[in-house]
Amino acid sequence: MTSMTLVRASFTATVKTPMILPEAKEGQYSVVTRQFVVRPSRAATPKWISFMRGPRFVDLPFRVLLLLISVAGLMPAAMESSNPQYVAFQVLGAILIVSVCFVPLTAGLMGLVLFVVFGITFPEFVNPFPTVAEAAIALVLSQLRIRSFSLLTLLLFGIVVAHTAVGIWEGDGESPFTMAFGWLLAVILGLAAAAFERRIQSEILMRTAQARSHERNVERMRLEFALDTHDTVSHGLAAEAAIIRMLGVEARMEDRSDSRVTELALVNVHTQQQLRVLLTRLTGDPDGRRTMRAFDVEMLKAAEMIGSATEAGGFDIGIRVEALPSDVPAETLETAQFILKELATNMVKHSSATSSCAISVEQVERQMEIWIEFEASNPALQAPTRTPRSLSARVERAGGRLSTSHDEGMFAIKVAIPVGNEVAM
């Protein structure tokens, strides 16, 4: 008697890779750990198919083999009598053989009970129920359930020895030698299935380890590329900023203002900010959705950089940053920095004077919601015919509000954005 079971493996691989994230201070980096969880997708497989196939790789062929054995036992050539009770026993034996695939211990114990009952009822015919017990023995052994294997083996040979010794039913029945041969085949089949499953699982673990190693190598290359790119570009931007400051000093020494130098300085500042954002995404946050815990610090730094940039071109813009939240989504920081840069750029382009320009940034609460509010004012001989396009589009995407006014030679823009409702650039 032989039986086999192939199973489909499901596994979860957890991959941890070191990541480098930029800190608040430029030039400093910290190492964190990013975790990847790899799971086989079963979304497209119906549950009943997974149940019939089994959880292991060896379950499917095992079940197919037992199904063939049960069908063979119901063929007309296998029937030794047309007695309805005898036929019922044969059908019950076939059902138990199939049940071994799902509940091997229960089906095996029921098979042993019916082994005795059938032997007493029909001692002259071949007993089909030892096959059930042997199939259960093979399956539990393939699962390395040693206690269940030992229990079924002891009961099977206990029944045979008891019948041989005291004669539980009439007739000779199956000899201990025949029973031992069938048991040995079941043991060989079970051990082979267990070894095959172990081989598959070890191969899976090896491939998982290779995937981890490959992931670490890719991450390392990605980090090296990101850091090299950051260093190269940031050095160039720093040199450009120094040149811009020198041009600004020359302009101030000649007692003149140069809006083009100021705009160039603002572009330089914004590029440095965006470079830091891109580095963060490359090293630790590909989707740009990581929480920034230093929003107030970053906004103060942006205000200082923009103030220095406008001063280089001879513009005196007072930027006031009030108490701001410290824990907001990364999109809020990007949007806020963009708005601050756009307000300063519009002042440089459209202000009628290089002084009396001001920008304020503060946190306000409206209907139990936190908003970041910007207010900018600068001298203007006449009101602009339209609001700035890029600023309006960005504020609209962020779900915010924008309004403008012109009164007594001063042009004012008010912008408010909700915290956590932005979209990334």
Buried (B, 14 or more C-beta within 10 A) or exposed (E): BBBBBBBBBEEEBEBEBEBBBBEEEEEEBEEEEBEEEEEEEEEEEEEEEEEEBBEBBBBBBBBBBBBEBBEEBBEEEEBEEEEEEBEEBBBBBBBBBBBBBBBBBEBBBBBBEBBBBBBEBBBEBEBBBBBBBBBBBBBBBBBEBEEBBEBBBEBBBEBBEEBBEEEBBEEEBBEBEEBEEBBEBBBEBBBBBBEBBEEBBEEBEEEBEEBBEEBBEEBEEBBEEBBEBBEEBBEEBEEBBEEBBEBBEEBBEEEEBBBEBBBBBBBBBBBBBBBBBBBBBBBBBEEBEBEBEBBBEBBBBBBEBBBBBBBBBBBBBEBEBEEBEEEBBBBBBBBBBBBBBBBBBBBBEBBEBBEBBBBBBBBEEEEEEBBBBBBBBBBBEEEBEEEBEEBBEBBEBBBBBBEBEEEEEBBBBBBBBBBEBBEBE
